[in-house]
Amino acid sequence: MATDELRELRHLYKEAYTIYMNCVQALSDASQKGEWPSAAVLRSEERALNELNARRQALLDALYSHCKRPKT
């Protein structure tokens, strides 16, 4: 059974992923319209990707640590 910490990290990761995918959609929409994305969209995408990567790493670290715990 997953720990509360793992559940929270999964939730945070999914939240960051959703925010990032919204940015991807905004970039895609601009591209399909033949427009350049605004500077605000580009900054948002950069922040979202950084946050996604940080939360992904935190989740992976916790999962690895959980797997290495001795079985009781």
QUITAUR-V452006 format. One record per pair of residues at least 12 apart in sequence whose ideal C-beta (glycine too) atoms are under 10 Angstrom apart, sorted by sequence separation. I is the first residue (numbers start at 1). J is the second residue. D is the distance in Angstrom with one decimal. If there is no record, write none. Layout:
I_J_D / I_J_D
This chain:
26_38_8.8 / 29_41_9.3 / 30_42_9.8 / 23_37_9.2 / 26_40_9.6 / 27_41_6.6 / 26_41_5.0 / 27_42_8.1 / 26_42_9.5 / 27_44_9.7 / 23_41_6.9 / 26_44_7.6 / 27_45_6.2 / 23_42_8.9 / 26_45_7.5 / 23_43_9.7 / 23_44_5.4 / 24_45_7.3 / 22_44_8.5 / 23_45_4.0 / 22_45_9.4 / 23_46_8.7 / 20_44_9.5 / 23_47_8.6 / 24_48_8.6 / 19_44_8.5 / 20_45_7.6 / 23_48_4.7 / 24_49_9.3 / 19_45_9.8 / 22_48_7.7 / 23_49_7.7 / 20_47_9.4 / 21_48_8.6 / 19_47_8.8 / 20_48_4.2 / 19_48_4.9 / 20_49_5.9 / 23_52_9.6 / 18_48_9.4 / 19_49_9.7 / 20_50_9.6 / 17_48_9.1 / 20_51_7.6 / 21_52_9.2 / 16_48_7.1 / 19_51_7.2 / 20_52_4.6 / 16_49_9.2 / 19_52_7.6 / 20_53_9.3 / 16_50_9.5 / 17_51_9.7 / 18_52_9.6 / 16_51_4.9 / 17_52_6.0 / 20_55_9.9 / 15_51_9.1 / 16_52_4.4 / 15_52_9.5 / 16_53_8.7 / 13_51_9.9 / 16_54_8.0 / 17_55_8.2 / 12_51_9.1 / 13_52_7.7 / 16_55_4.5 / 17_56_8.4 / 15_55_7.9 / 16_56_7.8 / 13_54_9.7 / 14_55_9.0 / 12_54_9.5 / 13_55_4.6 / 12_55_5.0 / 13_56_5.9 / 16_59_9.8 / 11_55_9.7 / 12_56_9.8 / 13_57_9.7 / 10_55_9.5 / 13_58_7.8 / 14_59_9.7 / 9_55_7.3 / 12_58_7.6 / 13_59_4.8 / 9_56_9.5 / 12_59_7.7 / 13_60_9.3 / 11_59_9.8 / 9_58_5.7 / 10_59_6.4 / 8_58_10.0 / 9_59_4.4 / 8_59_9.7 / 9_60_9.2 / 9_61_8.9 / 10_62_9.2 / 5_58_9.8 / 6_59_7.7 / 9_62_5.3 / 10_63_9.3 / 5_59_9.9 / 8_62_9.3 / 9_63_8.3 / 6_62_5.8 / 5_62_6.1 / 6_63_6.9 / 3_62_8.3 / 6_65_9.7 / 2_62_9.9 / 5_65_9.5 / 6_66_6.3 / 2_63_9.4 / 5_66_8.4 / 3_66_6.8 / 2_66_8.1 / 3_69_9.8
